[in-house]
Amino acid sequence: MRLSQMQVEQYQREGIVFLPALFEPSEIAALKAEQARIFTLDLAAHLRAASGEFLGTTAMDRVSPLYARLLRDERLLAIAEQLIGPQLYCHQYKIILKQPFGKLDLPWHQDFGPWHHHDGMPAPRAVSLSLYLDEVTEFNGPIVFIPGSHRAGLLPYEVTPVPGTTPIPSLSNATVTRLAQAGGLLAPKGAPGAVTLFDCCLAHASGPNQSPYQRHLIYLSYNPVSNAIRKPTRPSHFAAQDFTPLSAAPRAALLA
Ligand SMILES: O=C(O)CCC(=O)C(=O)O
């Protein structure tokens, strides 16, 4: 899988590209079934709010051969390599849940904020791919991005506590207003199997899920080995410390 020249230029200009139907329904069904099994395991890698709300999990490759294969799937890894170069490892691998009527409310931030602040990632060279396990609509807590905001680099932030996960270096309302006046807001909606790829400096947020429909997304965040983190302060399920470069596996291998 390779992006077209137009998609590469869109990524450079806007910091985000939406790819509908990258994965087959049978693959999404298998990933959802395996996700349900992972959630039954007793793991420190799970994310849970004090209220009991289950927010997600991390480092799924450690407990699931299927999720370990997904990390290497050529559709994802080849796109990441096309955008940020070869020799990539996965800095953060997670599933974020927006449960029906859930409260998870993620403030405006750039992913490079926590990766630099908590983990000592030197430069904003990473790319994230989010794979939709459920349909994402305007109702179930979609992520809202500000196209083009990545071009500002790392913006001033204030570290904000978020229930169930590590504090998030967040952007002020004034910064978000200025960025949105320039780039507008975009919430990519789509069916299970779609993928959004976005630059690690792209400003984004997501509100609570007010709907009766769940919204589960897998995130794979690839980073060049040459930009590996220098000062980790969090457990390795939040910030990987194995910097072995990943080699691509053919798409047919996912359900093998
Ligand atoms: O899944 C979401 O709604 C947003 C997740 C996010 O922004 C993050 O984990 O940094």
The ligand as a Tripos MOL2 file, in Angstrom:
@<TRIPOS>MOLECULE
LIG
   10     9     1     0     0
SMALL
NO_CHARGES

@<TRIPOS>ATOM
      1 O1         -9.5130    8.4030   20.8460 O.co2     1 LIG1
      2 C1         -9.6790    9.5940   21.0880 C.2       1 LIG1
      3 O2        -10.7850   10.0990   21.1790 O.co2     1 LIG1
      4 C2         -8.4910   10.5160   21.2110 C.3       1 LIG1
      5 C3         -7.2630    9.8380   21.6990 C.3       1 LIG1
      6 C4         -6.1310   10.7770   21.8620 C.2       1 LIG1
      7 O3         -6.1710   11.9070   21.4710 O.2       1 LIG1
      8 C5         -4.9200   10.3050   22.5230 C.2       1 LIG1
      9 O4         -4.9130    9.1770   23.0580 O.co2     1 LIG1
     10 O5         -3.9220   11.0540   22.5180 O.co2     1 LIG1
@<TRIPOS>BOND
     1     1     2 2
     2     2     3 1
     3     2     4 1
     4     4     5 1
     5     5     6 1
     6     6     7 2
     7     6     8 1
     8     8     9 2
     9     8    10 1
@<TRIPOS>SUBSTRUCTURE
     1 LIG1         1 GROUP 0 **** ****
